[in-house]
Amino acid sequence: MADMETEKRIVQFVTRASWLLLVVCAAAGFAFTSVPFASGIAAGGLIVTINFTLLSRTLRRSLNPGQLATPGSVLAKYYLRFAVSAVIIGLLIAGRLVHPIGLFIGLSMVVASLFLALANELKHHLCKEAS
C-alpha cells in the first residue's frame, strides 16, 4: 500500500510530466505539422493538463483535515470542469479551429504521463528491492 509521500510524489510527477509533454509535443507539432493539427495538440494538452492540475488541487484541499469538503462540492467542481471542457472542445471542433486527431493527441497527455509515472515507480521499487 502506498503512503502519502509516494502518492504526493506520483501526483507531482504526473503534473510536471504532463506540462513537459505538452510543451514538447506542441513544439514538435508546430515545427513538423500543420497549424490546425499543432493547435489541436496544444489545445487538448492545455485542457487536460489544467483539468488534472485543478482536480488534484481540489482533492488535496478537500481531504485536508482542517477543511474537509463535502463529497457534493467536490463532485460539483468535477462536473463543472467536465462541462466547461466539453463546451470548449465542441467549440474548437465546430469552429474548425483545430484538427480532431491533434486534439485527441493533446487530450492524451495526462494518460501518457500516468504511464511514465508507472514506469518511474516500477523503476523506483525495483531499484529499492535490488539494493
C-alpha positions as a Markdown table, in Angstrom:
| # | Residue | x | y | z |
|---|---|---|---|---|
| 1 | Met | 0.0 | 0.0 | 0.0 |
| 2 | Ala | 1.3 | 3.5 | -0.9 |
| 3 | Asp | 2.0 | 6.0 | 1.7 |
| 4 | Met | 1.2 | 9.7 | 1.5 |
| 5 | Glu | 4.7 | 10.7 | 0.3 |
| 6 | Thr | 4.5 | 8.2 | -2.5 |
| 7 | Glu | 1.1 | 9.4 | -3.6 |
| 8 | Lys | 2.3 | 13.0 | -3.4 |
| 9 | Arg | 5.4 | 12.2 | -5.5 |
| 10 | Ile | 3.3 | 10.4 | -8.1 |
| 11 | Val | 0.9 | 13.3 | -8.5 |
| 12 | Gln | 3.7 | 15.8 | -8.7 |
| 13 | Phe | 5.4 | 13.6 | -11.3 |
| 14 | Val | 2.3 | 13.3 | -13.4 |
| 15 | Thr | 1.6 | 17.1 | -13.2 |
| 16 | Arg | 5.2 | 18.0 | -14.2 |
| 17 | Ala | 5.4 | 15.3 | -16.9 |
| 18 | Ser | 2.1 | 16.5 | -18.4 |
| 19 | Trp | 3.3 | 20.1 | -18.7 |
| 20 | Leu | 6.6 | 19.0 | -20.1 |
| 21 | Leu | 4.9 | 16.6 | -22.6 |
| 22 | Leu | 2.5 | 19.5 | -23.6 |
| 23 | Val | 5.4 | 21.8 | -24.3 |
| 24 | Val | 7.5 | 19.2 | -26.2 |
| 25 | Cys | 4.6 | 17.8 | -28.2 |
| 26 | Ala | 3.2 | 21.2 | -29.1 |
| 27 | Ala | 6.6 | 22.5 | -30.1 |
| 28 | Ala | 7.1 | 19.4 | -32.3 |
| 29 | Gly | 3.6 | 19.8 | -33.7 |
| 30 | Phe | 4.2 | 23.4 | -34.7 |
| 31 | Ala | 7.6 | 22.5 | -36.2 |
| 32 | Phe | 6.6 | 19.5 | -38.2 |
| 33 | Thr | 2.8 | 19.6 | -38.8 |
| 34 | Ser | 0.1 | 21.9 | -40.0 |
| 35 | Val | -1.1 | 24.8 | -37.7 |
| 36 | Pro | -4.6 | 23.3 | -37.1 |
| 37 | Phe | -3.0 | 19.9 | -36.1 |
| 38 | Ala | -0.4 | 21.5 | -33.8 |
| 39 | Ser | -3.1 | 23.8 | -32.4 |
| 40 | Gly | -5.2 | 20.7 | -31.6 |
| 41 | Ile | -2.2 | 19.2 | -29.7 |
| 42 | Ala | -1.7 | 22.4 | -27.8 |
| 43 | Ala | -5.4 | 23.0 | -27.0 |
| 44 | Gly | -6.0 | 19.4 | -26.0 |
| 45 | Gly | -2.9 | 19.3 | -23.8 |
| 46 | Leu | -3.9 | 22.5 | -22.1 |
| 47 | Ile | -7.4 | 21.4 | -21.4 |
| 48 | Val | -6.4 | 18.0 | -19.9 |
| 49 | Thr | -3.4 | 19.3 | -18.0 |
| 50 | Ile | -5.3 | 22.2 | -16.5 |
| 51 | Asn | -8.1 | 19.8 | -15.6 |
| 52 | Phe | -5.7 | 17.4 | -13.9 |
| 53 | Thr | -4.0 | 20.2 | -12.0 |
| 54 | Leu | -7.3 | 21.6 | -10.8 |
| 55 | Leu | -8.6 | 18.2 | -9.9 |
| 56 | Ser | -5.5 | 17.3 | -7.8 |
| 57 | Arg | -5.7 | 20.7 | -6.1 |
| 58 | Thr | -9.5 | 20.2 | -5.3 |
| 59 | Leu | -8.8 | 16.8 | -3.9 |
| 60 | Arg | -5.8 | 17.9 | -1.9 |
| 61 | Arg | -7.8 | 20.8 | -0.3 |
| 62 | Ser | -10.9 | 18.7 | 0.2 |
| 63 | Leu | -9.1 | 16.0 | 2.1 |
| 64 | Asn | -7.2 | 18.4 | 4.3 |
| 65 | Pro | -8.2 | 17.6 | 7.9 |
| 66 | Gly | -8.8 | 21.3 | 8.7 |
| 67 | Gln | -11.0 | 21.9 | 5.6 |
| 68 | Leu | -12.9 | 18.7 | 4.8 |
| 69 | Ala | -15.2 | 19.3 | 1.9 |
| 70 | Thr | -18.5 | 17.6 | 1.3 |
| 71 | Pro | -18.5 | 15.0 | -1.5 |
| 72 | Gly | -21.2 | 17.0 | -3.3 |
| 73 | Ser | -19.0 | 20.1 | -3.6 |
| 74 | Val | -16.1 | 18.0 | -4.9 |
| 75 | Leu | -18.4 | 16.3 | -7.5 |
| 76 | Ala | -19.9 | 19.7 | -8.4 |
| 77 | Lys | -16.5 | 21.1 | -9.2 |
| 78 | Tyr | -15.6 | 18.0 | -11.2 |
| 79 | Tyr | -18.8 | 18.1 | -13.3 |
| 80 | Leu | -18.4 | 21.9 | -13.8 |
| 81 | Arg | -14.9 | 21.3 | -15.2 |
| 82 | Phe | -16.2 | 18.5 | -17.3 |
| 83 | Ala | -18.9 | 20.6 | -18.8 |
| 84 | Val | -16.6 | 23.6 | -19.5 |
| 85 | Ser | -14.1 | 21.2 | -21.1 |
| 86 | Ala | -16.9 | 19.7 | -23.3 |
| 87 | Val | -18.1 | 23.1 | -24.4 |
| 88 | Ile | -14.5 | 24.2 | -25.3 |
| 89 | Ile | -13.8 | 21.0 | -27.2 |
| 90 | Gly | -17.1 | 21.3 | -29.0 |
| 91 | Leu | -16.4 | 24.9 | -30.0 |
| 92 | Leu | -12.9 | 24.1 | -31.2 |
| 93 | Ile | -14.1 | 21.3 | -33.4 |
| 94 | Ala | -17.3 | 23.0 | -34.6 |
| 95 | Gly | -15.3 | 26.1 | -35.5 |
| 96 | Arg | -12.7 | 24.0 | -37.3 |
| 97 | Leu | -10.0 | 25.7 | -35.2 |
| 98 | Val | -8.2 | 22.5 | -34.6 |
| 99 | His | -7.6 | 19.1 | -36.2 |
| 100 | Pro | -9.6 | 16.5 | -34.3 |
| 101 | Ile | -6.7 | 14.0 | -34.3 |
| 102 | Gly | -4.3 | 16.6 | -33.0 |
| 103 | Leu | -6.9 | 17.4 | -30.3 |
| 104 | Phe | -7.1 | 13.7 | -29.4 |
| 105 | Ile | -3.3 | 13.5 | -29.1 |
| 106 | Gly | -3.3 | 16.6 | -26.9 |
| 107 | Leu | -6.1 | 15.2 | -24.7 |
| 108 | Ser | -3.9 | 12.1 | -24.2 |
| 109 | Met | -1.1 | 14.0 | -22.4 |
| 110 | Val | -2.1 | 13.0 | -18.8 |
| 111 | Val | -2.6 | 9.4 | -19.9 |
| 112 | Ala | 0.9 | 9.3 | -21.3 |
| 113 | Ser | 2.2 | 11.0 | -18.1 |
| 114 | Leu | 0.4 | 8.3 | -16.0 |
| 115 | Phe | 2.2 | 5.6 | -17.9 |
| 116 | Leu | 5.5 | 7.4 | -17.4 |
| 117 | Ala | 4.7 | 7.7 | -13.7 |
| 118 | Leu | 4.0 | 3.9 | -13.6 |
| 119 | Ala | 7.4 | 3.2 | -15.3 |
| 120 | Asn | 9.1 | 5.6 | -12.9 |
| 121 | Glu | 7.5 | 3.9 | -9.8 |
| 122 | Leu | 8.4 | 0.4 | -11.1 |
| 123 | Lys | 12.0 | 1.5 | -11.6 |
| 124 | His | 12.0 | 3.1 | -8.1 |
| 125 | His | 10.7 | -0.1 | -6.5 |
| 126 | Leu | 12.9 | -2.5 | -8.5 |
| 127 | Cys | 16.0 | -0.4 | -7.6 |
| 128 | Lys | 14.9 | -0.4 | -4.0 |
| 129 | Glu | 14.5 | -4.2 | -3.9 |
| 130 | Ala | 17.8 | -4.7 | -5.7 |
| 131 | Ser | 19.8 | -2.8 | -3.0 |
